[in-house]
């Protein structure tokens, strides 16, 4: 009888996307084949504490977006050790040992390379990109600079840093108003799920948009508004990544905001596959794989694009290294439409994580 793989499923986190992470994790937990995997839920609350929650209470919640996690406080041992997760109040007590970790953490302290660095120190295989590519994917300014240097068309953007704005808000606002035409978008450089994003249509709303975005990051992007269709594609793999069919987000409001994504009923709809030409489909898939490789991604990523409605010019908007993962999220839905169902997709991601770990483990770290 084959031994079960011991899987740690990490979720929650110190992030504006804490609630979204819980919803994704509960969906993944339900889909994991318990005859193949011995699964441990590991919650990180909004204060950053690691907890072992009760799976039954989480799964019975009517709305995962409103769950408050609790449980026994734990700590991850940051080096290779047989007891990798230990109770805080019993440092010598036995804790679980893992074959692979699934970090279903969106946003800061989860998608930005921090948790990946900790798992590297603990020498635990994990699903998804490593420290460098996670950090690059999270920082939209740095990612766009690298992609532009490699010839990938991105949305025209200005970057404003908090210290610049604090020292001279009028000068910053004037520069933005001189270089950008209405409407344009203001967003934190390191965030996701449209947290802190504002569509600015007139000058008197710019200060409030900037001040709100600066609550989430020390630098803010001001992005040209494009009258565009929003296209997405899912990428899967390590050394030879593949792209799924292309999907389209159809917002039923002004733009695909946090509220439209998660809080407003019928805030948006999906078209999978997107009704675009074969030429656009090929370009989206090719650009997504190129971006995945430029940023050294591993495992998975969702790549988002804008397709100008008039010129049909394609702009790469951003890459998400830990995309939303509920059964109705775009990443798994696009793979389902490509012939890879949800539970098999999770199996594939776990296999890719172990493959990547084994390749890295063969590298010499001493002379």
Secondary structure, DSSP 8 states (H G I E B T S, - for coil): ----EEEEEEEE-SSTTHHHHHHHHHHHHHHS-TTTEEEEEEEE-TT--EEE--HHHHHT-S-GGG-----EEEEE-SSS-S--EEESS-TTS-----SEEEEE--STTTSSSHHHHHHHHHT--BSS--HHHHHHHH-HHHHHHHHHHTT--B--EEEEEHHHHHH-HHHHHHHHHHH--SSEEEEESS--TTTT-EEE-SGGGHHHHHHHHTTT-SEEEEEE---EEEEEEEEEESSS-EEEEEEEEEESSSS--HIIIIISTT-EEEEES-S--HHHHHHHHHHHHHHHHHTT--EEEEEEEEEETTT--EEEEEEESS---STTSHHHHHHHHTT--HHHHHHHHHHHHHHHHHHHHTS----
